[in-house]
Amino acid sequence: MRQVINLNSKWAFTKNTDSIPVTLPNKWDFVNLPHSWNAIDGQDGDADYYRGVCYYAKKLLKSDLPKADQYYLEFHGTNSSADVYVNGRQAGHHDGGYSTWRVNITDTLENENLIVVAVDNRANQTVYPQNADFTFYGGIYRDVNLIAVSSSHFDLDYFGGPGIAVTPVVQGEHAKVTVETYLTNAKEDQKLVYRLKTACGRTIAETTVAASETKVTLPIEKVHLWHGRRDPYLYTAEVSLLSGDEVIDAVRTRFGCRTFQIDPQDGFILNGESYPLRGVSRHQDRWSYGNALLPEHHKEDMEFIHEMGATTIRLAHYQHDQYFYDLCDKYGMVVWAEIPYISTHMPGGRENTISQMKELITQNYNHPSIVVWGLSNEITMGGASDPDLLENHRILNDLCHEMDKTRLTTMACVSMCDMDEAYVHIPDTVSYNHYFGWYGGDTSMNGPWFDRFHAKYPNQPIGCSEYGCEALNWHTSNPEQGDYTEEYQAYYHEELIKQLFTRKYLWATHVWNMFDFGADARNEGGENGQNHKGLMTFDRKYKKDSFYAYKAWLRDPAEAPFVHLCGKRYVDRVEDVTRVTVYSNLPEVELFANGRSLGKQTSELHFFYFDVPNEGRTELVAAAGECRDSSVIQKTDTFNEAYRLVEKGAVLNWFDITAPEGYFSLNDKISEVMKSDTCRQLFLSLFTNLQGGLMGGDRNPAELMSSEGMMQMMGSFTILRFISLMGAAGVKLTKDQLLELNAQLNKIKK
């Protein structure tokens, strides 16, 4: 019978060794798994985290292992490439940092053994991802197991899969469930026993067949459907391999029975009912842990997402931990699962996209939560017409349909990619990443853009795969785009909620992002090394006001009524009358200031705005039904500078820039600069130099910057902000270079 032994404890670790050791080195450090060597330097900015080859070593005595015919090492996540050595001899290699993979070490085992794993997160041109706005944490950051099995066993070699695939088909009130197993070294006299069980463990269907019969179909009468978070009901399929009466191996998996449809007019339909997909994207890392999360971290993340009321999660931009997919099944989240084919198409990376997609589908086929396989994300930053890029996507799209007849394909397009590009129409569904109102443009542009797409391609399902706005602990009563205040983020999401949630045809919308996450190339917002678009902070200690804006729209008041007073961290205010915002999923809110009612408001939009006299110290209480929330504001004569953004290590601030009246400067918007021929040539010359780091590819910079999509996205940026944001792509200019550019602009009349 199969036995699984966890090997997470006490691995020797080093960044430096001259050779693969055959005995345990006495000068290496000891760590427990999961572990990442970038848990600190991958989150502090300047794009200087260590990317190299590091080594893990562990002693293994064969006498400590259960007796078995075959032994496998199982790795749930090693970023991004890895080699396994047993007693100095190479036993296996894997490319791809986010999926399960295994190595058969049976023939290399001796009485005393040293397992060495060399993990490599160096830059290369063959393994994705290589260019993206998140940290590529190195390490063995998920579980490692040893699996002991008999010579006849359920397959452990095919793309890290579980050896069992379950395909339910709902037919009216009933279902037929096809269970397919994959066997290694099956014998003629062996048998397979298939069972289906209810959530409480009762067997409802069973059959015994010869081991050669690896696919059977079993019925479920009066099937209990998996219906998202309303009723995430799960069955279990178990298959045992018997030799005589002895069970020599067994596998089991949970599954759910459901139907779904993505309609270009009516959006997502689950089990024949409209079921709007409104939710978030999630990265898997955490402050001070990197991506080496523990089960309790994953569970806490899910509970926060569930509390907010989300019905869907985009698990970006790679395969996540199996435990988190299990949580998605259990909590009823509808999932978009994808591979890290992102930002820059690499001609040498095609085989890696194929192998990562095969692993993603093989390992996750049984999860009822997953409805779409994501082909890529923002891969056309260097242009959408590359024939190799197009062929790569068609190959992946066909592969998904070949491996899985039950799900659809999708991808996330970068905002400036023209909707008419052939690439956009390869998958079954498509979504766009739009940041109008943050990366240029205006919040009001988001909904109308989708209306234009929908009008032009009414039979193509369209969604919004990313939208968001950064916020830290900065505050203002006059929020503006680019100020990184919690107030602007709240305003931004109020506007986007009203635009996106009221358009029924949008098949799914995903906020970028549920949590702040590590992006070591970023130096912005006053806290370097992070992307701060999360609805919660990186450490999960604080829910930003925008979190509650979504909870107000998405959480059923009959299930969890609530009221939230915004601006709790914005206490000191200078104005005589200040605006206070309240969110609630109840229809009526009353606000009290020092015990005096400022009136009641009703709103179907769940957002309530009160003008509050600001005199001395005011205690505020918001009331909605039986719910209460409180905060305090304080009148001050001068603005509290602790609320104003202070960039750490900024190369140049706007107030350091000379801007003679009537002449251009770095503080001018790109849209204005592009109207002047002289400025335009100067800026395009700069953009040509930046483009390699920013986007790759060989698209003409003048064509790219003149495109409608690019100007909508970036036209309202100042040149200084544009250049500062390029730090996330590894592009940096020195202070002297910026001042020299500004001096040239100062000579050009407006």
Number of C-alpha atoms within 10 A of each C-alpha: 16 18 16 15 14 12 18 18 14 15 23 20 23 19 15 11 12 5 7 18 18 17 16 16 14 8 9 17 13 15 16 14 19 21 24 23 22 22 23 17 20 30 30 20 23 20 21 14 21 17 16 13 20 21 24 22 26 21 18 17 12 13 10 9 14 15 14 15 11 17 25 19 22 22 22 21 26 32 24 25 21 23 18 24 21 25 20 17 14 16 19 17 16 19 20 27 30 25 28 26 27 24 21 18 19 15 10 15 17 14 9 13 19 20 26 28 27 22 25 21 23 16 15 12 12 17 24 27 27 20 23 22 19 23 25 26 30 30 32 30 27 23 21 23 17 20 22 22 22 18 16 19 23 26 17 21 15 15 20 21 24 22 23 24 22 23 20 22 17 17 13 8 11 16 20 17 21 15 21 18 20 17 18 14 11 18 14 10 11 19 22 22 17 24 20 26 18 17 13 9 10 12 15 14 17 15 13 16 14 16 21 14 12 16 16 15 15 17 17 21 12 11 18 20 21 24 24 23 19 11 13 21 23 23 22 19 22 18 24 22 26 21 18 10 9 11 16 19 20 17 16 17 18 21 25 24 24 22 20 17 19 22 19 20 17 17 21 22 17 18 16 11 12 16 19 21 24 24 28 27 24 24 21 22 23 21 18 17 21 26 28 25 19 14 11 9 16 17 15 12 19 19 14 17 25 20 15 22 21 24 27 27 27 27 21 21 23 25 26 22 19 15 12 18 22 18 17 26 26 21 21 24 28 26 24 23 26 27 30 27 30 23 24 23 29 22 12 11 17 21 13 18 25 19 14 25 28 21 23 25 22 20 23 20 23 21 23 31 30 22 21 21 25 29 27 23 26 22 24 26 23 23 21 21 13 16 10 13 20 16 13 19 22 16 15 23 21 14 15 25 14 9 14 15 9 15 16 19 22 27 27 23 27 21 21 23 24 17 17 11 12 11 21 22 15 19 21 17 23 22 25 24 23 25 23 26 26 25 21 22 21 16 20 14 17 20 20 12 13 22 16 12 15 19 11 12 15 14 12 19 24 28 26 23 25 22 24 25 29 24 28 23 17 21 26 20 16 10 17 16 22 18 21 26 25 26 26 26 29 24 20 25 23 18 16 22 19 13 17 20 18 11 15 17 23 27 26 30 28 26 26 28 25 28 29 26 29 33 24 28 29 28 26 25 24 18 19 22 27 27 28 28 22 29 33 23 20 20 14 18 8 12 15 24 26 25 20 26 26 24 26 25 24 18 21 14 15 8 7 12 17 22 25 25 23 22 22 13 16 20 17 22 21 16 16 13 14 16 14 17 20 24 26 30 28 23 16 18 25 19 28 18 20 12 11 11 13 14 10 15 14 13 13 11 17 21 20 21 13 17 12 18 15 20 15 10 15 19 14 21 20 23 22 21 14 8 14 16 16 17 18 18 23 15 20 17 10 10 14 15 10 11 17 16 18 15 15 13 13 13 14 17 13 13 8 8 16 17 18 12 10 11 14 24 27 25 18 18 20 24 19 16 23 19 11 15 10 13 22 18 14 16 19 19 13 14 17 16 12 20 21 15 17 23 19 18 18 12 17 13 18 15 11 19 21 14 15 14 17 18 19 20 22 23 23 23 23 21 22 20 21 18 19 19 19 19 21 27 20 20 17 18 15 10 13 11 11 19 18 12 16 20 17 15 24 19 14 14 13 14
